[in-house]
Amino acid sequence: MGPHLQGMQHVSLRDYQAKIVSEVYSHIRAGRRRILVQSPVGSGKTRTAARFVHDGLSRALNILFAAHRKELVTQPRDTFAAFDMRAGIVKAGFDFEPDLPLQIASVQTLVGKLDAITTPNLIILDEAHHATAGMWAAILAEYPDAIVIGLSGTPERADGTGLSDIFEVMVEGPSIPWLIERGYLVDCDVFGAPDRLILSKPRGSDYDPSKIIKALERKGRDGDPLVRFQAQHKPGKRGVGFGPSVEFCEHQAERFQSAGFKAFCLSAATPDDDRDAILAGYETGDTDFVWNVDVIGEGTDIPDLEILIDCAKTMSIVRYIQRAGRILRPADGKICGIYEDLVGNVAEHGHPCIARKFSLQGSAGRVKASEVTEDGEHLSTRQCNTCFQHYPTAPVCKYCGADNGPDKRISKERAAEIRKLEKEELAAAKKEAAKVRLDEERACGSLQELQALGTRRGYAPGWAFKRWKTMGGRPKPAGPKFGLDGWPT
């Protein structure tokens, strides 16, 4: 053990984190080399990774921890340092220390220095649902013999496809309800607009920002994020807003500022120092609210966030869950998060705090036709017609006590069954109607009778003559006559 590892502290874990580590090691002993760990946002995946790092360094392994964002580089560095595990940082703006056995790398910088670091025996991919992007693929291809452990709370691509082409097996952590019940996360109350914002499915990867903005404008006060924040805000409560475009976010930040709030807009163009200062303002009281387009997402750990205003409708369960995760982390005095959904994401993806089953096959293995409507609404959640909160599906709202009556929505699976049954019944009815018509025609003993039948049916005058010819131009032979005793005569 080198001098930089002297005094390395043991990494203690919660019971569920220790179980994850144990299962991962079992798979490694069984010969599997690419293992995905799925555990919810806020469940402590970085601390779990610290155990992998500790155990690997104890065995003289070279370890690469790869991330795709600045926050996902600095946060694990600080976590590992708390256990006296010193890491080199492979990122622009940091001193390069290639001789250290532990390297934390920004993917963007690493792809240009693959030959400069010692070949890793263990690679840990943070937010591993990005592992299919070109740069990630290049890194994995460069080190084909390394054991790869992926970490993700949402293990599928933005388009719903899975990660089975990268990983061999998935280890599942606890569910969000389980973590809430034990106090590791907080629940959240979800408020929707009175009228759901409905947009046609996009041709591209997600909804058109301009159409989202126009739809919000049509909703008036019900679609006004400032009105919703003012209704929920109390002194000391801090919030975050997700918008469909940078221009939208900048405009909303100005409106919030005019209303007296310390509000800002973050984008990819915001300088790092400014972004760090704005986010640090949450803790010092210099920031009340921040608008962004998925900048405050993966790797942003701000437990004090309580209010989320979502104005960015998305088809991606990954984006949705990552956003909601910002308000689920516990903090002193924080009872629950508040999710203001102005665009119908909750109806499309389900309540943020429901248990979800992920698989390496992606949404095809996660979304069941029995759990959603044909419009994509989750049947596990419905919206109260009185208080507009989303609650577990039941006639009576758990929040305000209003009786919303039975849920008349049906599942996609049931709708398909009904259509199939209706199709079969229609085919049978058509077949029976055709038989009745044929019997009526065969019962006609003359052309005149057939013409009268055609008139009753509203057919063209020439139909009877043509039909008479196809029938042989003569009446159908009569059947045997029966006598009074019922026997043929």
C-alpha positions as CSV (number, residue, x, y, z in Angstrom):
1,M,0.0,0.0,0.0
2,G,1.5,3.3,-1.1
3,P,1.9,6.4,1.1
4,H,-1.1,8.0,-0.5
5,L,-3.2,5.2,0.9
6,Q,-1.9,5.2,4.4
7,G,-4.6,5.9,7.0
8,M,-7.4,5.0,4.6
9,Q,-10.6,4.8,6.6
10,H,-13.2,2.0,6.5
11,V,-16.4,3.0,4.6
12,S,-19.4,2.1,6.8
13,L,-22.7,1.5,4.9
14,R,-26.4,1.3,5.5
15,D,-27.9,-2.2,5.4
16,Y,-29.2,-1.8,1.9
17,Q,-26.0,-0.4,0.6
18,A,-24.0,-3.3,2.1
19,K,-26.5,-5.7,0.4
20,I,-25.8,-4.1,-2.9
21,V,-22.0,-4.4,-2.5
22,S,-22.4,-8.0,-1.5
23,E,-24.5,-8.9,-4.5
24,V,-22.0,-7.1,-6.9
25,Y,-19.1,-9.1,-5.4
26,S,-21.1,-12.3,-5.9
27,H,-21.5,-11.5,-9.6
28,I,-17.8,-10.8,-9.9
29,R,-16.9,-14.1,-8.3
30,A,-19.3,-15.8,-10.7
31,G,-17.3,-14.3,-13.6
32,R,-19.5,-11.4,-14.6
33,R,-17.5,-8.3,-15.5
34,R,-20.1,-5.7,-16.3
35,I,-22.6,-5.1,-13.5
36,L,-25.2,-2.4,-13.3
37,V,-26.4,-1.1,-9.9
38,Q,-29.8,0.5,-9.9
39,S,-30.7,2.5,-6.8
40,P,-32.9,5.5,-6.5
41,V,-31.8,9.1,-6.6
42,G,-30.7,10.1,-3.1
43,S,-30.0,6.6,-1.9
44,G,-26.3,7.2,-1.5
45,K,-24.8,5.6,-4.6
46,T,-21.6,7.7,-4.2
47,R,-21.0,6.3,-0.7
48,T,-21.7,2.8,-2.0
49,A,-19.1,3.5,-4.7
50,A,-16.7,4.6,-2.0
51,R,-16.8,1.0,-0.6
52,F,-15.9,-0.4,-4.0
53,V,-13.0,2.1,-4.2
54,H,-11.8,1.3,-0.7
55,D,-11.9,-2.4,-1.3
56,G,-10.2,-2.0,-4.7
57,L,-7.4,0.2,-3.4
58,S,-6.8,-2.3,-0.6
59,R,-6.2,-4.9,-3.3
60,A,-3.8,-2.6,-5.2
61,L,-6.2,-2.1,-8.1
62,N,-6.1,0.8,-10.4
63,I,-9.5,2.4,-10.4
64,L,-11.2,4.9,-12.8
65,F,-14.3,6.7,-11.6
66,A,-15.9,8.2,-14.8
67,A,-18.6,10.9,-14.8
68,H,-20.0,13.2,-17.5
69,R,-20.6,16.4,-15.5
70,K,-18.5,18.7,-13.3
71,E,-20.6,18.1,-10.2
72,L,-20.2,14.3,-10.7
73,V,-16.4,14.8,-10.5
74,T,-16.1,17.1,-7.5
75,Q,-18.7,15.4,-5.3
76,P,-17.1,11.9,-5.4
77,R,-13.7,13.5,-4.9
78,D,-14.9,15.1,-1.7
79,T,-16.7,11.9,-0.6
80,F,-13.6,9.7,-1.2
81,A,-11.4,12.3,0.5
82,A,-13.5,12.0,3.6
83,F,-12.2,8.5,3.9
84,D,-8.6,9.6,3.2
85,M,-8.7,8.2,-0.3
86,R,-6.9,10.6,-2.5
87,A,-7.9,10.8,-6.2
88,G,-6.4,12.4,-9.2
89,I,-8.7,14.5,-11.3
90,V,-8.8,14.2,-15.1
91,K,-10.6,17.3,-16.0
92,A,-9.7,20.7,-17.5
93,G,-8.7,23.1,-14.7
94,F,-7.3,20.5,-12.4
95,D,-3.7,19.3,-11.9
96,F,-3.1,16.0,-13.7
97,E,-1.7,13.3,-11.4
98,P,-1.6,10.2,-13.5
99,D,0.4,8.1,-11.0
100,L,-2.3,7.9,-8.4
101,P,-4.2,4.6,-8.5
102,L,-7.5,6.3,-8.2
103,Q,-8.6,8.7,-10.9
104,I,-11.9,10.6,-11.2
105,A,-12.4,11.7,-14.7
106,S,-14.7,13.9,-16.7
107,V,-15.5,11.9,-19.8
108,Q,-15.0,14.9,-22.1
109,T,-11.4,15.3,-20.9
110,L,-10.6,11.6,-20.5
111,V,-11.2,10.6,-24.1
112,G,-8.1,12.7,-25.0
113,K,-5.9,11.1,-22.2
114,L,-6.8,7.5,-22.4
115,D,-3.1,6.6,-23.0
116,A,-1.9,8.9,-20.2
117,I,-3.4,7.1,-17.2
118,T,-2.6,3.7,-15.8
119,T,-4.8,1.0,-17.3
120,P,-7.6,0.5,-14.8
121,N,-8.6,-2.8,-13.3
122,L,-11.9,-1.4,-12.1
123,I,-14.1,1.2,-13.8
124,I,-17.0,2.8,-12.0
125,L,-19.5,4.6,-14.3
126,D,-21.6,7.2,-12.5
127,E,-25.0,7.9,-13.9
128,A,-24.4,4.8,-16.1
129,H,-27.5,5.4,-18.3
130,H,-25.1,7.7,-20.3
131,A,-22.8,4.8,-20.9
132,T,-24.0,4.3,-24.5
133,A,-22.9,7.8,-25.7
134,G,-20.0,7.8,-28.1
135,M,-17.3,9.0,-25.6
136,W,-18.4,6.4,-23.0
137,A,-18.3,3.7,-25.6
138,A,-14.7,4.7,-26.6
139,I,-13.6,4.5,-23.0
140,L,-15.0,1.0,-22.4
141,A,-13.5,-0.1,-25.7
142,E,-10.1,1.1,-24.6
143,Y,-10.2,-1.0,-21.4
144,P,-11.9,-4.2,-22.4
145,D,-10.5,-6.3,-19.5
146,A,-11.6,-4.0,-16.7
147,I,-14.4,-4.9,-14.4
148,V,-17.1,-2.3,-14.9
149,I,-19.6,-1.3,-12.3
150,G,-22.3,1.1,-13.4
151,L,-24.4,3.3,-11.0
152,S,-27.8,4.7,-12.0
153,G,-31.2,5.6,-10.4
154,T,-32.8,5.5,-13.9
155,P,-31.0,2.7,-15.9
156,E,-32.3,3.3,-19.4
157,R,-31.7,5.6,-22.3
158,A,-33.7,8.8,-22.8
159,D,-35.7,7.0,-25.6
160,G,-36.6,4.1,-23.2
161,T,-34.2,1.5,-24.6
162,G,-32.3,-0.5,-22.1
163,L,-28.6,-1.1,-21.3
164,S,-28.4,-4.8,-22.0
165,D,-25.8,-4.1,-24.7
166,I,-23.4,-2.7,-22.1
167,F,-24.1,-4.7,-18.9
168,E,-24.6,-8.4,-18.2
169,V,-26.6,-8.2,-15.0
170,M,-28.4,-5.6,-12.8
171,V,-28.3,-5.4,-9.0
172,E,-31.5,-3.7,-7.7
173,G,-31.4,-1.4,-4.7
174,P,-34.4,-0.4,-2.5
175,S,-37.5,1.3,-3.8
176,I,-38.3,5.0,-3.2
177,P,-41.3,4.1,-0.9
178,W,-39.0,1.8,1.1
179,L,-36.5,4.7,1.6
180,I,-39.3,7.2,2.5
181,E,-40.7,4.8,5.1
182,R,-37.3,4.6,6.8
183,G,-36.6,8.3,6.6
184,Y,-33.8,8.2,4.1
185,L,-35.9,10.2,1.6
186,V,-39.0,12.4,2.1
187,D,-42.3,12.1,0.3
188,C,-43.7,14.8,-2.0
189,D,-47.1,16.3,-2.6
190,V,-47.9,16.7,-6.2
191,F,-50.2,19.4,-7.6
192,G,-51.4,19.5,-11.1
193,A,-53.2,22.1,-13.2
194,P,-57.0,21.9,-13.4
195,D,-56.8,21.0,-17.1
196,R,-54.1,18.6,-18.2
197,L,-51.8,20.0,-20.8
198,I,-52.1,17.6,-23.7
199,L,-49.6,17.7,-26.7
200,S,-49.4,15.4,-29.7
201,K,-46.6,12.9,-29.5
202,P,-43.5,14.4,-31.0
203,R,-41.7,13.1,-34.1
204,G,-38.3,13.7,-32.5
205,S,-36.9,12.5,-29.2
206,D,-39.1,14.8,-27.0
207,Y,-41.8,17.5,-27.1
208,D,-41.3,20.7,-29.0
209,P,-40.4,23.5,-26.6
210,S,-42.3,26.2,-28.5
211,K,-45.5,24.1,-28.4
212,I,-45.1,23.6,-24.6
213,I,-44.7,27.4,-24.1
214,K,-47.8,28.2,-26.2
215,A,-49.8,25.6,-24.4
216,L,-48.8,27.1,-21.0
217,E,-49.7,30.6,-22.2
218,R,-53.2,29.3,-23.2
219,K,-53.7,28.0,-19.6
220,G,-53.4,31.5,-18.2
221,R,-53.0,31.6,-14.4
222,D,-53.3,27.8,-14.2
223,G,-50.1,27.6,-16.2
224,D,-48.3,30.5,-14.5
225,P,-45.3,29.3,-12.5
226,L,-45.0,32.5,-10.5
227,V,-48.6,32.2,-9.3
228,R,-48.0,28.6,-8.3
229,F,-44.7,29.4,-6.5
230,Q,-46.3,32.3,-4.6
231,A,-49.1,30.0,-3.4
232,Q,-46.6,27.5,-2.0
233,H,-43.8,29.8,-0.8
234,K,-43.1,30.4,2.8
235,P,-40.0,32.2,4.2
236,G,-37.0,29.9,4.0
237,K,-38.5,27.6,1.4
238,R,-36.4,27.3,-1.7
239,G,-37.3,26.1,-5.1
240,V,-36.2,25.0,-8.6
241,G,-37.9,25.3,-11.9
242,F,-37.4,23.3,-15.1
243,G,-38.3,25.0,-18.4
244,P,-38.6,24.0,-22.0
245,S,-36.0,26.5,-23.2
246,V,-33.3,28.8,-21.9
247,E,-35.3,31.8,-23.1
248,F,-38.3,30.7,-21.2
249,C,-36.2,30.2,-18.0
250,E,-34.5,33.6,-18.4
251,H,-38.0,35.3,-18.7
252,Q,-39.3,33.5,-15.7
253,A,-36.3,34.4,-13.6
254,E,-36.9,38.0,-14.4
255,R,-40.6,37.7,-13.4
256,F,-39.6,36.1,-10.1
257,Q,-37.1,38.8,-9.5
258,S,-39.7,41.5,-10.2
259,A,-41.9,39.8,-7.6
260,G,-39.2,40.1,-5.0
261,F,-37.6,36.7,-5.1
262,K,-33.8,36.0,-5.4
263,A,-34.2,34.1,-8.6
264,F,-31.7,33.1,-11.2
265,C,-31.4,31.2,-14.5
266,L,-28.7,28.6,-15.0
267,S,-27.7,27.3,-18.5
268,A,-24.8,25.5,-20.1
269,A,-23.4,28.9,-20.9
270,T,-23.3,30.0,-17.2
271,P,-19.6,30.3,-16.0
272,D,-18.7,27.7,-13.5
273,D,-17.9,30.3,-10.8
274,D,-21.3,32.0,-11.2
275,R,-23.1,28.6,-11.1
276,D,-21.3,27.6,-8.0
277,A,-22.1,30.9,-6.3
278,I,-25.8,30.7,-7.2
279,L,-26.2,27.1,-6.0
280,A,-24.2,27.9,-2.8
281,G,-26.8,30.7,-2.3
282,Y,-29.4,28.1,-1.4
283,E,-27.6,27.4,1.8
284,T,-26.7,31.0,2.6
285,G,-30.1,32.4,1.8
286,D,-28.9,34.3,-1.2
287,T,-30.9,32.1,-3.6
288,D,-34.7,31.5,-3.4
289,F,-35.3,30.0,-6.8
290,V,-33.3,28.8,-9.9
291,W,-34.7,28.2,-13.4
292,N,-32.8,25.8,-15.6
293,V,-33.1,23.3,-18.5
294,D,-31.9,20.1,-16.9
295,V,-28.8,21.7,-15.5
296,I,-29.8,21.0,-11.9
297,G,-30.2,17.3,-12.2
298,E,-27.8,14.4,-11.9
299,G,-25.2,15.0,-9.3
300,T,-26.8,18.1,-7.8
301,D,-27.2,17.5,-4.1
302,I,-29.1,20.3,-2.4
303,P,-31.3,18.9,0.4
304,D,-32.8,22.3,1.2
305,L,-34.8,22.3,-2.1
306,E,-38.5,21.9,-1.3
307,I,-40.5,23.2,-4.2
308,L,-40.2,22.0,-7.8
309,I,-42.1,23.8,-10.6
310,D,-42.1,21.6,-13.8
311,C,-42.8,23.5,-17.0
312,A,-40.9,21.1,-19.3
313,K,-43.1,18.3,-20.5
314,T,-41.0,15.2,-21.4
315,M,-41.4,11.7,-22.7
316,S,-38.2,10.6,-20.8
317,I,-38.8,8.8,-17.5
318,V,-35.1,9.5,-16.9
319,R,-35.4,13.3,-17.0
320,Y,-38.6,13.1,-15.0
321,I,-37.3,11.0,-12.1
322,Q,-34.0,12.9,-12.0
323,R,-35.9,16.2,-11.7
324,A,-38.2,14.9,-9.0
325,G,-35.3,13.6,-7.1
326,R,-34.1,17.1,-6.4
327,I,-36.8,17.6,-3.7
328,L,-36.8,14.1,-2.1
329,R,-33.6,14.5,-0.1
330,P,-34.2,15.0,3.7
331,A,-33.1,18.1,5.5
332,D,-33.7,19.6,8.9
333,G,-37.3,20.9,9.2
334,K,-38.3,19.5,5.8
335,I,-41.4,17.4,6.0
336,C,-42.0,16.7,2.3
337,G,-41.3,18.1,-1.1
338,I,-43.8,20.0,-3.2
339,Y,-44.1,19.2,-6.9
340,E,-46.0,21.7,-9.1
341,D,-46.7,19.9,-12.3
342,L,-48.0,22.3,-14.9
343,V,-47.5,20.1,-18.0
344,G,-48.9,16.7,-17.2
345,N,-45.7,14.8,-16.5
346,V,-47.1,13.0,-13.4
347,A,-50.1,11.7,-15.4
348,E,-47.7,10.4,-18.1
349,H,-45.1,8.9,-15.8
350,G,-46.8,8.2,-12.5
351,H,-46.2,9.7,-9.1
352,P,-42.5,10.4,-8.4
353,C,-42.6,8.3,-5.3
354,I,-44.1,5.1,-6.6
355,A,-42.1,1.9,-6.7
356,R,-40.7,1.3,-10.2
357,K,-39.3,-1.9,-11.6
358,F,-36.4,-1.4,-14.0
359,S,-34.7,-3.9,-16.2
360,L,-31.8,-4.1,-18.7
361,Q,-34.4,-4.2,-21.4
362,G,-35.5,-0.6,-20.7
363,S,-39.1,0.6,-20.9
364,A,-40.2,-2.5,-22.8
365,G,-39.5,-4.5,-19.6
366,R,-40.7,-1.8,-17.2
367,V,-44.0,-0.4,-18.6
368,K,-46.9,-2.9,-18.5
369,A,-50.0,-2.5,-20.6
370,S,-52.1,-3.3,-17.5
371,E,-50.7,-0.3,-15.6
372,V,-51.3,2.6,-18.1
373,T,-54.1,3.9,-20.3
374,E,-53.8,4.1,-24.1
375,D,-53.0,7.8,-23.6
376,G,-50.0,6.8,-21.4
377,E,-51.6,7.9,-18.1
378,H,-50.5,5.8,-15.1
379,L,-53.5,4.1,-13.4
380,S,-51.7,4.1,-10.1
381,T,-52.3,7.8,-9.7
382,R,-55.2,10.1,-10.3
383,Q,-55.8,13.8,-9.9
384,C,-58.4,15.2,-7.4
385,N,-61.0,17.4,-9.1
386,T,-61.2,19.6,-6.0
387,C,-57.6,20.2,-4.7
388,F,-55.9,19.1,-7.9
389,Q,-53.4,17.0,-6.1
390,H,-52.3,13.6,-7.5
391,Y,-52.9,10.8,-5.1
392,P,-52.9,6.9,-5.1
393,T,-55.9,5.9,-7.2
394,A,-59.1,5.7,-5.0
395,P,-62.5,7.3,-5.1
396,V,-61.7,9.6,-2.1
397,C,-58.8,12.0,-2.2
398,K,-56.4,11.3,0.7
399,Y,-55.5,15.0,1.0
400,C,-58.8,17.0,1.0
401,G,-61.3,14.1,1.4
402,A,-63.3,14.9,-1.8
403,D,-65.2,12.1,-3.4
404,N,-64.1,11.8,-7.0
405,G,-66.1,8.7,-7.7
406,P,-64.9,5.5,-9.3
407,D,-62.0,5.8,-11.7
408,K,-63.5,5.2,-15.2
409,R,-60.1,5.0,-16.9
410,I,-59.2,1.6,-18.3
411,S,-55.8,0.1,-19.0
412,K,-54.2,-0.2,-22.4
413,E,-54.4,-4.0,-22.0
414,R,-58.1,-3.9,-21.2
415,A,-58.8,-1.5,-24.1
416,A,-57.1,-3.9,-26.5
417,E,-59.2,-6.8,-25.1
418,I,-62.4,-4.7,-25.6
419,R,-61.5,-3.9,-29.2
420,K,-60.7,-7.5,-29.9
421,L,-64.1,-8.6,-28.4
422,E,-65.9,-5.9,-30.3
423,K,-64.2,-6.9,-33.5
424,E,-65.2,-10.5,-33.0
425,E,-68.8,-9.6,-32.1
426,L,-69.0,-7.3,-35.2
427,A,-67.7,-10.1,-37.4
428,A,-70.3,-12.6,-35.9
429,A,-73.1,-10.0,-36.4
430,K,-72.1,-9.4,-40.0
431,K,-72.0,-13.2,-40.6
432,E,-75.5,-13.6,-39.1
433,A,-76.9,-10.7,-41.0
434,A,-75.6,-12.1,-44.3
435,K,-77.2,-15.5,-43.5
436,V,-80.5,-13.8,-42.9
437,R,-80.3,-11.9,-46.1
438,L,-79.5,-15.0,-48.1
439,D,-82.4,-17.0,-46.5
440,E,-84.8,-14.1,-47.4
441,E,-83.5,-14.2,-51.0
442,R,-83.8,-18.0,-51.3
443,A,-87.3,-17.8,-50.0
444,C,-88.4,-15.7,-53.0
445,G,-90.3,-18.0,-55.5
446,S,-90.4,-15.5,-58.4
447,L,-88.7,-12.5,-59.9
448,Q,-91.5,-10.3,-58.7
449,E,-91.0,-11.4,-55.1
450,L,-87.3,-10.7,-55.4
451,Q,-88.0,-7.3,-56.8
452,A,-90.3,-6.5,-53.9
453,L,-87.5,-7.6,-51.5
454,G,-85.0,-5.4,-53.3
455,T,-87.5,-2.4,-53.0
456,R,-87.9,-3.0,-49.2
457,R,-84.1,-3.1,-48.8
458,G,-83.7,0.1,-50.9
459,Y,-81.6,-1.6,-53.6
460,A,-81.3,-0.3,-57.2
461,P,-84.0,-1.6,-59.6
462,G,-81.5,-3.8,-61.5
463,W,-80.5,-5.8,-58.4
464,A,-83.4,-8.2,-58.5
465,F,-82.9,-9.2,-62.1
466,K,-79.1,-9.8,-61.6
467,R,-79.7,-11.8,-58.4
468,W,-82.5,-13.8,-60.1
469,K,-80.0,-14.8,-62.7
470,T,-77.3,-15.9,-60.1
471,M,-80.1,-18.0,-58.5
472,G,-80.6,-19.8,-61.8
473,G,-83.6,-17.8,-62.9
474,R,-86.0,-20.0,-61.0
475,P,-87.2,-20.4,-57.5
476,K,-85.4,-22.6,-55.0
477,P,-87.1,-26.1,-55.0
478,A,-89.6,-26.3,-52.2
479,G,-88.8,-28.8,-49.4
480,P,-91.0,-31.8,-48.6
481,K,-94.6,-31.1,-47.4
482,F,-95.7,-32.5,-44.1
483,G,-99.0,-34.0,-43.3
484,L,-101.1,-33.6,-40.2
485,D,-99.3,-36.4,-38.5
486,G,-95.9,-34.7,-39.1
487,W,-94.7,-37.3,-41.6
488,P,-93.7,-36.4,-45.2
489,T,-96.4,-37.0,-47.8
